[in-house]
């Protein structure tokens, strides 16, 4: 949490020296021919849809952690297993359908509102693209069988998701 609040200090324009992740020219015209003022609608849509698409995953992780760590009885654990099975069966479709849509909207947001004062949003976009590509590979079994387990483990790694969200958040705080 401290990193998120410290990002505001990083965004100060009065600094003379630029860090290794900052660029020299802060703004330029986008491919749509207008100055970089940002396409906030596309960014908001991408952020909210990303949160909605990954809500079933977060719920599943929360249920698994609760089942392991909480001092609850067998009946409660069985109820959590049933809830998790139900939400995986019915809500994971949201995850499968909306995440590729998020990628398209995020691309639209990037192309219509690039700001070169920092490269962190682009890094976050690259990680987002990689995570969605790995998810599609897992879903449609597009890789050789010996690699499936590794691809699945990378795609389901919570640390990668946390890093992606932090990089996107800090990068957007610097841009703003």
C-alpha positions as CSV (number, residue, x, y, z in Angstrom):
1,X,0.0,0.0,0.0
2,X,2.9,2.3,0.7
3,X,4.1,2.0,-2.8
4,X,0.8,3.1,-4.2
5,X,0.8,6.3,-2.0
6,X,4.5,6.9,-2.8
7,X,3.7,7.0,-6.5
8,X,2.2,10.4,-6.1
9,X,5.6,11.8,-5.0
10,X,7.2,10.1,-8.0
11,X,4.8,12.0,-10.3
12,X,6.1,15.4,-9.3
13,X,7.1,17.4,-12.4
14,X,9.6,19.6,-10.7
15,X,12.3,17.0,-10.6
16,X,15.4,17.6,-12.8
17,X,16.6,14.1,-13.3
18,X,14.4,11.4,-14.8
19,X,14.4,7.9,-13.4
20,X,15.1,4.8,-15.4
21,X,11.4,4.2,-16.2
22,X,10.6,7.7,-17.3
23,X,10.9,9.1,-20.8
24,X,12.2,12.5,-21.8
25,X,9.2,13.8,-23.8
26,X,6.0,13.5,-21.7
27,X,3.3,13.9,-24.4
28,X,2.9,13.4,-28.1
29,X,0.1,12.9,-30.6
30,X,-1.6,9.6,-30.8
31,X,-2.3,7.6,-33.9
32,X,-5.7,9.3,-34.0
33,X,-4.0,12.7,-34.6
34,X,-4.9,14.5,-31.4
35,X,-2.8,15.6,-28.5
36,X,-2.5,13.2,-25.6
37,X,-5.3,14.1,-23.2
38,X,-6.2,10.5,-22.4
39,X,-9.2,8.4,-23.3
40,X,-10.5,7.9,-19.8
41,X,-13.7,6.2,-20.9
42,X,-11.8,3.3,-22.4
43,X,-9.5,3.1,-19.5
44,X,-12.4,3.0,-17.0
45,X,-14.2,0.4,-19.1
46,X,-11.0,-1.8,-19.2
47,X,-10.4,-1.4,-15.5
48,X,-13.9,-2.2,-14.4
49,X,-14.3,-5.1,-16.9
50,X,-10.9,-6.5,-15.7
51,X,-12.2,-6.4,-12.1
52,X,-15.5,-8.0,-13.1
53,X,-13.9,-10.7,-15.3
54,X,-11.5,-11.7,-12.5
55,X,-14.1,-11.6,-9.7
56,X,-14.8,-15.4,-10.0
57,X,-11.1,-16.1,-9.7
58,X,-10.7,-13.9,-6.7
59,X,-13.8,-15.6,-5.1
60,X,-12.3,-19.0,-5.8
61,X,-9.0,-18.0,-4.2
62,X,-10.8,-16.5,-1.2
63,X,-12.8,-19.7,-0.7
64,X,-9.7,-21.9,-0.9
65,X,-7.8,-19.8,1.6
66,X,-10.8,-19.7,3.9
67,X,-11.2,-23.4,3.7
68,X,-7.5,-23.9,4.6
69,X,-6.9,-21.2,7.2
70,X,-10.1,-20.6,9.0
71,X,-11.1,-22.7,12.0
72,X,-14.4,-23.9,10.6
73,X,-16.3,-27.2,10.8
74,X,-16.6,-29.9,8.2
75,X,-20.1,-28.8,7.2
76,X,-18.9,-25.3,6.6
77,X,-16.0,-26.6,4.6
78,X,-18.3,-28.8,2.5
79,X,-20.6,-25.7,1.9
80,X,-17.6,-23.7,0.7
81,X,-16.6,-26.5,-1.6
82,X,-20.2,-26.6,-3.1
83,X,-20.2,-22.8,-3.5
84,X,-16.8,-22.9,-5.2
85,X,-17.9,-25.7,-7.5
86,X,-21.1,-23.8,-8.4
87,X,-19.3,-20.5,-9.1
88,X,-16.6,-22.2,-11.2
89,X,-19.2,-23.9,-13.3
90,X,-21.3,-20.8,-13.9
91,X,-19.2,-17.7,-13.3
92,X,-16.0,-18.7,-14.9
93,X,-17.7,-18.2,-18.3
94,X,-17.5,-14.5,-17.4
95,X,-13.8,-14.8,-16.9
96,X,-13.4,-16.6,-20.3
97,X,-15.5,-14.1,-22.3
98,X,-14.7,-10.8,-20.8
99,X,-10.9,-10.9,-20.4
100,X,-10.3,-11.0,-24.2
101,X,-12.8,-8.1,-24.5
102,X,-10.7,-6.3,-21.9
103,X,-7.6,-6.8,-24.0
104,X,-9.3,-5.1,-27.0
105,X,-10.6,-2.2,-24.9
106,X,-7.1,-1.8,-23.2
107,X,-5.5,-1.7,-26.7
108,X,-8.0,1.0,-27.8
109,X,-7.2,2.9,-24.6
110,X,-3.5,2.6,-25.2
111,X,-3.7,3.7,-28.9
112,X,-5.9,6.7,-28.1
113,X,-4.2,8.0,-25.1
114,X,-0.5,7.3,-24.9
115,X,1.6,9.3,-22.6
116,X,5.4,8.8,-22.8
117,X,6.2,10.3,-19.3
118,X,6.5,6.7,-18.1
119,X,6.7,3.2,-19.6
120,X,4.9,1.5,-16.7
121,X,1.4,1.4,-18.3
122,X,2.9,-0.3,-21.4
123,X,4.7,-2.8,-19.2
124,X,1.3,-3.5,-17.5
125,X,-0.3,-3.9,-20.9
126,X,2.4,-6.4,-21.9
127,X,1.8,-8.4,-18.8
128,X,-2.0,-8.2,-19.3
129,X,-1.6,-9.4,-22.9
130,X,0.7,-12.3,-21.8
131,X,-1.8,-13.4,-19.1
132,X,-4.7,-13.4,-21.5
133,X,-2.7,-15.2,-24.1
134,X,-1.7,-17.8,-21.5
135,X,-5.3,-18.1,-20.5
136,X,-6.4,-18.7,-24.0
137,X,-3.6,-21.3,-24.4
138,X,-4.9,-23.1,-21.3
139,X,-8.6,-22.9,-22.2
140,X,-8.2,-24.1,-25.8
141,X,-5.2,-26.4,-25.1
142,X,-3.0,-24.8,-27.7
143,X,0.3,-25.9,-26.4
144,X,2.0,-29.4,-26.3
145,X,0.9,-31.6,-23.4
146,X,4.2,-31.5,-21.5
147,X,4.0,-27.6,-21.4
148,X,0.4,-27.4,-20.3
149,X,1.1,-27.6,-16.5
150,X,3.7,-24.9,-16.7
151,X,1.5,-22.6,-18.7
152,X,-1.3,-23.2,-16.3
153,X,0.9,-22.5,-13.3
154,X,2.1,-19.2,-14.8
155,X,-1.4,-18.2,-15.7
156,X,-2.8,-18.9,-12.3
157,X,0.0,-17.4,-10.3
158,X,-1.5,-14.7,-8.1
159,X,1.8,-12.8,-7.8
160,X,1.8,-12.1,-11.6
161,X,-1.7,-10.6,-11.3
162,X,-0.7,-8.5,-8.3
163,X,2.4,-7.2,-10.1
164,X,0.4,-6.4,-13.2
165,X,-2.2,-4.4,-11.2
166,X,0.5,-2.6,-9.2
167,X,2.5,-1.7,-12.4
168,X,-0.7,-0.4,-14.1
169,X,-1.8,1.5,-11.0
170,X,1.6,3.1,-10.3
171,X,2.1,3.9,-14.0
172,X,-1.3,5.6,-14.3
173,X,-0.7,7.5,-11.1
174,X,2.6,8.8,-12.6
175,X,0.8,9.8,-15.8
176,X,-2.0,11.6,-14.0
